Amino acid sequence: MGGGHPEDDKKSRFEELDDQQPMGFLQEFFYFLVVYRNWWLIPVFAVLALLGLFILLGGSGAAPFIYTIF
């Protein structure tokens, strides 16, 4: 009566998801922020990214300019 087996819907949905292109890291991160409304994570990751950039630039020719900041 009902049409198909309930697992057929799950299987087709799984196959649909399998055909999609995977999201990149930043897309997935912003999707996570939007869905779970964790906006307080943005400044945390921004500061971590900035410190990582300072560490990378600290070993290059830009080191004297970075040391004057601190």
N, CA, C and O atoms as a Maestro MAE file, in Angstrom:
{
 s_m_m2io_version
 :::
 2.0.0
}

f_m_ct {
 s_m_title
 :::
 protein
 m_atom[280] {
  # First column is atom index #
  i_m_mmod_type
  r_m_x_coord
  r_m_y_coord
  r_m_z_coord
  i_m_residue_number
  s_m_chain_name
  s_m_pdb_residue_name
  s_m_pdb_atom_name
  i_m_atomic_number
  :::
  1 25 0.798 -1.207 0.000 1 A "MET " " N  " 7
  2 3 0.000 0.000 0.000 1 A "MET " " CA " 6
  3 2 0.836 1.265 0.000 1 A "MET " " C  " 6
  4 15 0.576 2.192 -0.768 1 A "MET " " O  " 8
  5 25 1.821 1.301 0.845 2 A "GLY " " N  " 7
  6 3 2.507 2.553 1.100 2 A "GLY " " CA " 6
  7 2 3.507 2.961 0.046 2 A "GLY " " C  " 6
  8 15 4.039 4.068 0.130 2 A "GLY " " O  " 8
  9 25 3.786 2.161 -0.909 3 A "GLY " " N  " 7
  10 3 4.764 2.583 -1.894 3 A "GLY " " CA " 6
  11 2 6.022 1.750 -1.810 3 A "GLY " " C  " 6
  12 15 6.102 0.719 -2.477 3 A "GLY " " O  " 8
  13 25 6.954 2.121 -1.067 4 A "GLY " " N  " 7
  14 3 8.199 1.372 -1.009 4 A "GLY " " CA " 6
  15 2 8.581 1.068 0.414 4 A "GLY " " C  " 6
  16 15 7.882 1.424 1.363 4 A "GLY " " O  " 8
  17 25 9.651 0.435 0.533 5 A "HIS " " N  " 7
  18 3 10.191 0.093 1.838 5 A "HIS " " CA " 6
  19 2 10.841 1.344 2.429 5 A "HIS " " C  " 6
  20 15 11.463 2.104 1.687 5 A "HIS " " O  " 8
  21 25 10.717 1.588 3.750 6 A "PRO " " N  " 7
  22 3 11.307 2.798 4.332 6 A "PRO " " CA " 6
  23 2 12.810 2.899 4.132 6 A "PRO " " C  " 6
  24 15 13.347 4.005 4.068 6 A "PRO " " O  " 8
  25 25 13.493 1.779 4.034 7 A "GLU " " N  " 7
  26 3 14.936 1.823 3.834 7 A "GLU " " CA " 6
  27 2 15.294 2.291 2.435 7 A "GLU " " C  " 6
  28 15 16.413 2.749 2.207 7 A "GLU " " O  " 8
  29 25 14.353 2.182 1.484 8 A "ASP " " N  " 7
  30 3 14.618 2.667 0.134 8 A "ASP " " CA " 6
  31 2 14.832 4.175 0.141 8 A "ASP " " C  " 6
  32 15 15.696 4.681 -0.575 8 A "ASP " " O  " 8
  33 25 14.040 4.909 0.960 9 A "ASP " " N  " 7
  34 3 14.225 6.353 1.077 9 A "ASP " " CA " 6
  35 2 15.590 6.674 1.659 9 A "ASP " " C  " 6
  36 15 16.275 7.579 1.181 9 A "ASP " " O  " 8
  37 25 15.989 5.938 2.689 10 A "LYS " " N  " 7
  38 3 17.290 6.171 3.302 10 A "LYS " " CA " 6
  39 2 18.406 5.890 2.304 10 A "LYS " " C  " 6
  40 15 19.389 6.627 2.232 10 A "LYS " " O  " 8
  41 25 18.245 4.836 1.549 11 A "LYS " " N  " 7
  42 3 19.274 4.474 0.587 11 A "LYS " " CA " 6
  43 2 19.381 5.533 -0.500 11 A "LYS " " C  " 6
  44 15 20.486 5.913 -0.886 11 A "LYS " " O  " 8
  45 25 18.257 6.011 -0.992 12 A "SER " " N  " 7
  46 3 18.312 7.017 -2.040 12 A "SER " " CA " 6
  47 2 18.868 8.326 -1.497 12 A "SER " " C  " 6
  48 15 19.596 9.024 -2.203 12 A "SER " " O  " 8
  49 25 18.540 8.669 -0.259 13 A "ARG " " N  " 7
  50 3 19.082 9.887 0.350 13 A "ARG " " CA " 6
  51 2 20.595 9.752 0.530 13 A "ARG " " C  " 6
  52 15 21.342 10.705 0.307 13 A "ARG " " O  " 8
  53 25 21.036 8.567 0.933 14 A "PHE " " N  " 7
  54 3 22.456 8.313 1.082 14 A "PHE " " CA " 6
  55 2 23.171 8.430 -0.257 14 A "PHE " " C  " 6
  56 15 24.269 8.979 -0.340 14 A "PHE " " O  " 8
  57 25 22.544 7.914 -1.291 15 A "GLU " " N  " 7
  58 3 23.145 8.002 -2.620 15 A "GLU " " CA " 6
  59 2 23.183 9.446 -3.108 15 A "GLU " " C  " 6
  60 15 24.128 9.842 -3.790 15 A "GLU " " O  " 8
  61 25 22.170 10.234 -2.767 16 A "GLU " " N  " 7
  62 3 22.185 11.659 -3.126 16 A "GLU " " CA " 6
  63 2 23.357 12.356 -2.457 16 A "GLU " " C  " 6
  64 15 24.069 13.132 -3.095 16 A "GLU " " O  " 8
  65 25 23.560 12.085 -1.176 17 A "LEU " " N  " 7
  66 3 24.662 12.709 -0.462 17 A "LEU " " CA " 6
  67 2 26.015 12.261 -1.006 17 A "LEU " " C  " 6
  68 15 26.983 13.022 -0.991 17 A "LEU " " O  " 8
  69 25 26.074 11.032 -1.482 18 A "ASP " " N  " 7
  70 3 27.315 10.510 -2.036 18 A "ASP " " CA " 6
  71 2 27.671 11.213 -3.334 18 A "ASP " " C  " 6
  72 15 28.851 11.367 -3.649 18 A "ASP " " O  " 8
  73 25 26.671 11.641 -4.091 19 A "ASP " " N  " 7
  74 3 26.913 12.307 -5.372 19 A "ASP " " CA " 6
  75 2 27.349 13.758 -5.206 19 A "ASP " " C  " 6
  76 15 27.899 14.335 -6.144 19 A "ASP " " O  " 8
  77 25 27.122 14.362 -4.053 20 A "GLN " " N  " 7
  78 3 27.465 15.762 -3.838 20 A "GLN " " CA " 6
  79 2 28.972 15.924 -3.677 20 A "GLN " " C  " 6
  80 15 29.674 15.012 -3.240 20 A "GLN " " O  " 8
  81 25 29.445 17.109 -4.041 21 A "GLN " " N  " 7
  82 3 30.855 17.437 -3.842 21 A "GLN " " CA " 6
  83 2 31.085 17.715 -2.359 21 A "GLN " " C  " 6
  84 15 30.242 18.340 -1.716 21 A "GLN " " O  " 8
  85 25 32.205 17.265 -1.807 22 A "PRO " " N  " 7
  86 3 32.471 17.556 -0.396 22 A "PRO " " CA " 6
  87 2 32.754 19.043 -0.195 22 A "PRO " " C  " 6
  88 15 33.332 19.705 -1.057 22 A "PRO " " O  " 8
  89 25 32.337 19.548 0.955 23 A "MET " " N  " 7
  90 3 32.572 20.951 1.271 23 A "MET " " CA " 6
  91 2 34.019 21.141 1.691 23 A "MET " " C  " 6
  92 15 34.644 20.226 2.228 23 A "MET " " O  " 8
  93 25 34.539 22.311 1.448 24 A "GLY " " N  " 7
  94 3 35.871 22.648 1.916 24 A "GLY " " CA " 6
  95 2 35.838 22.933 3.399 24 A "GLY " " C  " 6
  96 15 34.768 23.025 4.000 24 A "GLY " " O  " 8
  97 25 37.013 23.072 3.988 25 A "PHE " " N  " 7
  98 3 37.104 23.281 5.427 25 A "PHE " " CA " 6
  99 2 36.400 24.569 5.850 25 A "PHE " " C  " 6
  100 15 35.627 24.567 6.809 25 A "PHE " " O  " 8
  101 25 36.662 25.665 5.143 26 A "LEU " " N  " 7
  102 3 36.050 26.938 5.530 26 A "LEU " " CA " 6
  103 2 34.538 26.931 5.319 26 A "LEU " " C  " 6
  104 15 33.798 27.488 6.129 26 A "LEU " " O  " 8
  105 25 34.080 26.312 4.247 27 A "GLN " " N  " 7
  106 3 32.639 26.214 4.023 27 A "GLN " " CA " 6
  107 2 31.979 25.416 5.135 27 A "GLN " " C  " 6
  108 15 30.925 25.793 5.646 27 A "GLN " " O  " 8
  109 25 32.609 24.314 5.500 28 A "GLU " " N  " 7
  110 3 32.041 23.480 6.546 28 A "GLU " " CA " 6
  111 2 32.077 24.195 7.895 28 A "GLU " " C  " 6
  112 15 31.153 24.051 8.695 28 A "GLU " " O  " 8
  113 25 33.132 24.963 8.153 29 A "PHE " " N  " 7
  114 3 33.242 25.707 9.402 29 A "PHE " " CA " 6
  115 2 32.149 26.769 9.503 29 A "PHE " " C  " 6
  116 15 31.499 26.890 10.542 29 A "PHE " " O  " 8
  117 25 31.941 27.535 8.435 30 A "PHE " " N  " 7
  118 3 30.906 28.566 8.470 30 A "PHE " " CA " 6
  119 2 29.509 27.949 8.519 30 A "PHE " " C  " 6
  120 15 28.606 28.510 9.140 30 A "PHE " " O  " 8
  121 25 29.327 26.802 7.870 31 A "TYR " " N  " 7
  122 3 28.052 26.091 7.972 31 A "TYR " " CA " 6
  123 2 27.799 25.681 9.417 31 A "TYR " " C  " 6
  124 15 26.682 25.819 9.915 31 A "TYR " " O  " 8
  125 25 28.823 25.181 10.087 32 A "PHE " " N  " 7
  126 3 28.718 24.812 11.501 32 A "PHE " " CA " 6
  127 2 28.341 26.026 12.352 32 A "PHE " " C  " 6
  128 15 27.486 25.927 13.232 32 A "PHE " " O  " 8
  129 25 28.983 27.179 12.088 33 A "LEU " " N  " 7
  130 3 28.676 28.383 12.863 33 A "LEU " " CA " 6
  131 2 27.233 28.825 12.666 33 A "LEU " " C  " 6
  132 15 26.573 29.240 13.619 33 A "LEU " " O  " 8
  133 25 26.747 28.737 11.444 34 A "VAL " " N  " 7
  134 3 25.386 29.173 11.154 34 A "VAL " " CA " 6
  135 2 24.372 28.224 11.788 34 A "VAL " " C  " 6
  136 15 23.395 28.667 12.392 34 A "VAL " " O  " 8
  137 25 24.603 26.925 11.650 35 A "VAL " " N  " 7
  138 3 23.632 25.954 12.138 35 A "VAL " " CA " 6
  139 2 23.578 25.941 13.661 35 A "VAL " " C  " 6
  140 15 22.492 25.938 14.241 35 A "VAL " " O  " 8
  141 25 24.735 25.932 14.312 36 A "TYR " " N  " 7
  142 3 24.773 25.816 15.762 36 A "TYR " " CA " 6
  143 2 24.888 27.156 16.481 36 A "TYR " " C  " 6
  144 15 24.899 27.204 17.711 36 A "TYR " " O  " 8
  145 25 24.975 28.239 15.721 37 A "ARG " " N  " 7
  146 3 25.014 29.606 16.264 37 A "ARG " " CA " 6
  147 2 26.120 29.790 17.301 37 A "ARG " " C  " 6
  148 15 25.900 30.339 18.381 37 A "ARG " " O  " 8
  149 25 27.311 29.317 16.945 38 A "ASN " " N  " 7
  150 3 28.478 29.484 17.806 38 A "ASN " " CA " 6
  151 2 29.322 30.653 17.311 38 A "ASN " " C  " 6
  152 15 30.476 30.475 16.922 38 A "ASN " " O  " 8
  153 25 28.742 31.839 17.327 39 A "TRP " " N  " 7
  154 3 29.426 33.015 16.801 39 A "TRP " " CA " 6
  155 2 30.621 33.406 17.649 39 A "TRP " " C  " 6
  156 15 31.514 34.097 17.160 39 A "TRP " " O  " 8
  157 25 30.662 32.985 18.904 40 A "TRP " " N  " 7
  158 3 31.779 33.329 19.774 40 A "TRP " " CA " 6
  159 2 33.063 32.631 19.323 40 A "TRP " " C  " 6
  160 15 34.147 33.011 19.766 40 A "TRP " " O  " 8
  161 25 32.970 31.632 18.464 41 A "LEU " " N  " 7
  162 3 34.163 30.949 17.976 41 A "LEU " " CA " 6
  163 2 34.940 31.774 16.946 41 A "LEU " " C  " 6
  164 15 36.134 31.545 16.750 41 A "LEU " " O  " 8
  165 25 34.290 32.712 16.298 42 A "ILE " " N  " 7
  166 3 34.960 33.500 15.262 42 A "ILE " " CA " 6
  167 2 36.155 34.266 15.826 42 A "ILE " " C  " 6
  168 15 37.234 34.177 15.240 42 A "ILE " " O  " 8
  169 25 36.033 35.013 16.927 43 A "PRO " " N  " 7
  170 3 37.220 35.704 17.449 43 A "PRO " " CA " 6
  171 2 38.316 34.750 17.922 43 A "PRO " " C  " 6
  172 15 39.500 35.063 17.804 43 A "PRO " " O  " 8
  173 25 37.935 33.602 18.450 44 A "VAL " " N  " 7
  174 3 38.928 32.632 18.913 44 A "VAL " " CA " 6
  175 2 39.770 32.157 17.736 44 A "VAL " " C  " 6
  176 15 40.999 32.162 17.813 44 A "VAL " " O  " 8
  177 25 39.125 31.751 16.654 45 A "PHE " " N  " 7
  178 3 39.868 31.276 15.498 45 A "PHE " " CA " 6
  179 2 40.602 32.405 14.785 45 A "PHE " " C  " 6
  180 15 41.660 32.175 14.200 45 A "PHE " " O  " 8
  181 25 40.065 33.610 14.824 46 A "ALA " " N  " 7
  182 3 40.758 34.736 14.216 46 A "ALA " " CA " 6
  183 2 42.069 35.021 14.947 46 A "ALA " " C  " 6
  184 15 43.094 35.264 14.311 46 A "ALA " " O  " 8
  185 25 42.040 34.992 16.266 47 A "VAL " " N  " 7
  186 3 43.263 35.227 17.038 47 A "VAL " " CA " 6
  187 2 44.263 34.104 16.813 47 A "VAL " " C  " 6
  188 15 45.458 34.360 16.667 47 A "VAL " " O  " 8
  189 25 43.791 32.865 16.783 48 A "LEU " " N  " 7
  190 3 44.690 31.743 16.518 48 A "LEU " " CA " 6
  191 2 45.320 31.849 15.131 48 A "LEU " " C  " 6
  192 15 46.509 31.574 14.968 48 A "LEU " " O  " 8
  193 25 44.542 32.240 14.143 49 A "ALA " " N  " 7
  194 3 45.072 32.399 12.789 49 A "ALA " " CA " 6
  195 2 46.093 33.536 12.735 49 A "ALA " " C  " 6
  196 15 47.112 33.423 12.055 49 A "ALA " " O  " 8
  197 25 45.823 34.622 13.443 50 A "LEU " " N  " 7
  198 3 46.755 35.747 13.471 50 A "LEU " " CA " 6
  199 2 48.069 35.357 14.143 50 A "LEU " " C  " 6
  200 15 49.141 35.712 13.654 50 A "LEU " " O  " 8
  201 25 47.997 34.634 15.253 51 A "LEU " " N  " 7
  202 3 49.214 34.172 15.924 51 A "LEU " " CA " 6
  203 2 49.989 33.202 15.035 51 A "LEU " " C  " 6
  204 15 51.218 33.249 14.993 51 A "LEU " " O  " 8
  205 25 49.289 32.334 14.336 52 A "GLY " " N  " 7
  206 3 49.952 31.423 13.403 52 A "GLY " " CA " 6
  207 2 50.647 32.175 12.285 52 A "GLY " " C  " 6
  208 15 51.743 31.805 11.867 52 A "GLY " " O  " 8
  209 25 50.012 33.228 11.803 53 A "LEU " " N  " 7
  210 3 50.633 34.055 10.764 53 A "LEU " " CA " 6
  211 2 51.884 34.737 11.295 53 A "LEU " " C  " 6
  212 15 52.894 34.810 10.595 53 A "LEU " " O  " 8
  213 25 51.829 35.242 12.534 54 A "PHE " " N  " 7
  214 3 53.002 35.857 13.140 54 A "PHE " " CA " 6
  215 2 54.143 34.856 13.292 54 A "PHE " " C  " 6
  216 15 55.305 35.204 13.085 54 A "PHE " " O  " 8
  217 25 53.823 33.628 13.648 55 A "ILE " " N  " 7
  218 3 54.851 32.599 13.797 55 A "ILE " " CA " 6
  219 2 55.487 32.286 12.445 55 A "ILE " " C  " 6
  220 15 56.706 32.151 12.344 55 A "ILE " " O  " 8
  221 25 54.657 32.171 11.406 56 A "LEU " " N  " 7
  222 3 55.201 31.897 10.082 56 A "LEU " " CA " 6
  223 2 56.072 33.047 9.581 56 A "LEU " " C  " 6
  224 15 57.143 32.823 9.017 56 A "LEU " " O  " 8
  225 25 55.614 34.259 9.786 57 A "LEU " " N  " 7
  226 3 56.382 35.412 9.321 57 A "LEU " " CA " 6
  227 2 57.599 35.684 10.197 57 A "LEU " " C  " 6
  228 15 58.542 36.349 9.766 57 A "LEU " " O  " 8
  229 25 57.580 35.169 11.429 58 A "GLY " " N  " 7
  230 3 58.714 35.379 12.331 58 A "GLY " " CA " 6
  231 2 59.976 34.705 11.848 58 A "GLY " " C  " 6
  232 15 61.074 35.136 12.200 58 A "GLY " " O  " 8
  233 25 59.852 33.677 11.066 59 A "GLY " " N  " 7
  234 3 61.025 32.998 10.537 59 A "GLY " " CA " 6
  235 2 61.421 33.495 9.167 59 A "GLY " " C  " 6
  236 15 62.300 32.906 8.538 59 A "GLY " " O  " 8
  237 25 60.819 34.535 8.692 60 A "SER " " N  " 7
  238 3 61.130 35.050 7.354 60 A "SER " " CA " 6
  239 2 61.809 36.419 7.466 60 A "SER " " C  " 6
  240 15 62.203 36.850 8.550 60 A "SER " " O  " 8
  241 25 61.931 37.069 6.351 61 A "GLY " " N  " 7
  242 3 62.554 38.392 6.317 61 A "GLY " " CA " 6
  243 2 61.707 39.469 6.956 61 A "GLY " " C  " 6
  244 15 62.188 40.580 7.177 61 A "GLY " " O  " 8
  245 25 60.464 39.168 7.256 62 A "ALA " " N  " 7
  246 3 59.581 40.155 7.883 62 A "ALA " " CA " 6
  247 2 59.710 40.163 9.398 62 A "ALA " " C  " 6
  248 15 59.007 40.916 10.072 62 A "ALA " " O  " 8
  249 25 60.600 39.335 9.947 63 A "ALA " " N  " 7
  250 3 60.727 39.198 11.400 63 A "ALA " " CA " 6
  251 2 61.012 40.529 12.104 63 A "ALA " " C  " 6
  252 15 60.376 40.797 13.124 63 A "ALA " " O  " 8
  253 25 61.922 41.372 11.627 64 A "PRO " " N  " 7
  254 3 62.168 42.630 12.343 64 A "PRO " " CA " 6
  255 2 60.924 43.516 12.460 64 A "PRO " " C  " 6
  256 15 60.765 44.240 13.442 64 A "PRO " " O  " 8
  257 25 60.056 43.456 11.471 65 A "PHE " " N  " 7
  258 3 58.836 44.262 11.528 65 A "PHE " " CA " 6
  259 2 57.820 43.697 12.502 65 A "PHE " " C  " 6
  260 15 57.082 44.447 13.141 65 A "PHE " " O  " 8
  261 25 57.778 42.372 12.618 66 A "ILE " " N  " 7
  262 3 56.843 41.746 13.557 66 A "ILE " " CA " 6
  263 2 57.302 41.947 14.981 66 A "ILE " " C  " 6
  264 15 56.477 42.166 15.868 66 A "ILE " " O  " 8
  265 25 58.611 41.880 15.227 67 A "TYR " " N  " 7
  266 3 59.109 42.037 16.605 67 A "TYR " " CA " 6
  267 2 58.840 43.433 17.131 67 A "TYR " " C  " 6
  268 15 58.713 43.614 18.342 67 A "TYR " " O  " 8
  269 25 58.748 44.422 16.262 68 A "THR " " N  " 7
  270 3 58.444 45.782 16.740 68 A "THR " " CA " 6
  271 2 56.999 45.893 17.227 68 A "THR " " C  " 6
  272 15 56.681 46.769 18.031 68 A "THR " " O  " 8
  273 25 56.125 45.012 16.745 69 A "ILE " " N  " 7
  274 3 54.723 45.037 17.201 69 A "ILE " " CA " 6
  275 2 54.654 44.650 18.663 69 A "ILE " " C  " 6
  276 15 53.885 45.234 19.428 69 A "ILE " " O  " 8
  277 25 55.449 43.672 19.057 70 A "PHE " " N  " 7
  278 3 55.417 43.194 20.442 70 A "PHE " " CA " 6
  279 2 56.464 43.891 21.255 70 A "PHE " " C  " 6
  280 15 56.597 43.626 22.449 70 A "PHE " " O  " 8
  :::
 }
 m_bond[279] {
  # First column is bond index #
  i_m_from
  i_m_to
  i_m_order
  :::
  1 1 2 1
  2 2 3 1
  3 3 4 2
  4 3 5 1
  5 5 6 1
  6 6 7 1
  7 7 8 2
  8 7 9 1
  9 9 10 1
  10 10 11 1
  11 11 12 2
  12 11 13 1
  13 13 14 1
  14 14 15 1
  15 15 16 2
  16 15 17 1
  17 17 18 1
  18 18 19 1
  19 19 20 2
  20 19 21 1
  21 21 22 1
  22 22 23 1
  23 23 24 2
  24 23 25 1
  25 25 26 1
  26 26 27 1
  27 27 28 2
  28 27 29 1
  29 29 30 1
  30 30 31 1
  31 31 32 2
  32 31 33 1
  33 33 34 1
  34 34 35 1
  35 35 36 2
  36 35 37 1
  37 37 38 1
  38 38 39 1
  39 39 40 2
  40 39 41 1
  41 41 42 1
  42 42 43 1
  43 43 44 2
  44 43 45 1
  45 45 46 1
  46 46 47 1
  47 47 48 2
  48 47 49 1
  49 49 50 1
  50 50 51 1
  51 51 52 2
  52 51 53 1
  53 53 54 1
  54 54 55 1
  55 55 56 2
  56 55 57 1
  57 57 58 1
  58 58 59 1
  59 59 60 2
  60 59 61 1
  61 61 62 1
  62 62 63 1
  63 63 64 2
  64 63 65 1
  65 65 66 1
  66 66 67 1
  67 67 68 2
  68 67 69 1
  69 69 70 1
  70 70 71 1
  71 71 72 2
  72 71 73 1
  73 73 74 1
  74 74 75 1
  75 75 76 2
  76 75 77 1
  77 77 78 1
  78 78 79 1
  79 79 80 2
  80 79 81 1
  81 81 82 1
  82 82 83 1
  83 83 84 2
  84 83 85 1
  85 85 86 1
  86 86 87 1
  87 87 88 2
  88 87 89 1
  89 89 90 1
  90 90 91 1
  91 91 92 2
  92 91 93 1
  93 93 94 1
  94 94 95 1
  95 95 96 2
  96 95 97 1
  97 97 98 1
  98 98 99 1
  99 99 100 2
  100 99 101 1
  101 101 102 1
  102 102 103 1
  103 103 104 2
  104 103 105 1
  105 105 106 1
  106 106 107 1
  107 107 108 2
  108 107 109 1
  109 109 110 1
  110 110 111 1
  111 111 112 2
  112 111 113 1
  113 113 114 1
  114 114 115 1
  115 115 116 2
  116 115 117 1
  117 117 118 1
  118 118 119 1
  119 119 120 2
  120 119 121 1
  121 121 122 1
  122 122 123 1
  123 123 124 2
  124 123 125 1
  125 125 126 1
  126 126 127 1
  127 127 128 2
  128 127 129 1
  129 129 130 1
  130 130 131 1
  131 131 132 2
  132 131 133 1
  133 133 134 1
  134 134 135 1
  135 135 136 2
  136 135 137 1
  137 137 138 1
  138 138 139 1
  139 139 140 2
  140 139 141 1
  141 141 142 1
  142 142 143 1
  143 143 144 2
  144 143 145 1
  145 145 146 1
  146 146 147 1
  147 147 148 2
  148 147 149 1
  149 149 150 1
  150 150 151 1
  151 151 152 2
  152 151 153 1
  153 153 154 1
  154 154 155 1
  155 155 156 2
  156 155 157 1
  157 157 158 1
  158 158 159 1
  159 159 160 2
  160 159 161 1
  161 161 162 1
  162 162 163 1
  163 163 164 2
  164 163 165 1
  165 165 166 1
  166 166 167 1
  167 167 168 2
  168 167 169 1
  169 169 170 1
  170 170 171 1
  171 171 172 2
  172 171 173 1
  173 173 174 1
  174 174 175 1
  175 175 176 2
  176 175 177 1
  177 177 178 1
  178 178 179 1
  179 179 180 2
  180 179 181 1
  181 181 182 1
  182 182 183 1
  183 183 184 2
  184 183 185 1
  185 185 186 1
  186 186 187 1
  187 187 188 2
  188 187 189 1
  189 189 190 1
  190 190 191 1
  191 191 192 2
  192 191 193 1
  193 193 194 1
  194 194 195 1
  195 195 196 2
  196 195 197 1
  197 197 198 1
  198 198 199 1
  199 199 200 2
  200 199 201 1
  201 201 202 1
  202 202 203 1
  203 203 204 2
  204 203 205 1
  205 205 206 1
  206 206 207 1
  207 207 208 2
  208 207 209 1
  209 209 210 1
  210 210 211 1
  211 211 212 2
  212 211 213 1
  213 213 214 1
  214 214 215 1
  215 215 216 2
  216 215 217 1
  217 217 218 1
  218 218 219 1
  219 219 220 2
  220 219 221 1
  221 221 222 1
  222 222 223 1
  223 223 224 2
  224 223 225 1
  225 225 226 1
  226 226 227 1
  227 227 228 2
  228 227 229 1
  229 229 230 1
  230 230 231 1
  231 231 232 2
  232 231 233 1
  233 233 234 1
  234 234 235 1
  235 235 236 2
  236 235 237 1
  237 237 238 1
  238 238 239 1
  239 239 240 2
  240 239 241 1
  241 241 242 1
  242 242 243 1
  243 243 244 2
  244 243 245 1
  245 245 246 1
  246 246 247 1
  247 247 248 2
  248 247 249 1
  249 249 250 1
  250 250 251 1
  251 251 252 2
  252 251 253 1
  253 253 254 1
  254 254 255 1
  255 255 256 2
  256 255 257 1
  257 257 258 1
  258 258 259 1
  259 259 260 2
  260 259 261 1
  261 261 262 1
  262 262 263 1
  263 263 264 2
  264 263 265 1
  265 265 266 1
  266 266 267 1
  267 267 268 2
  268 267 269 1
  269 269 270 1
  270 270 271 1
  271 271 272 2
  272 271 273 1
  273 273 274 1
  274 274 275 1
  275 275 276 2
  276 275 277 1
  277 277 278 1
  278 278 279 1
  279 279 280 2
  :::
 }
}
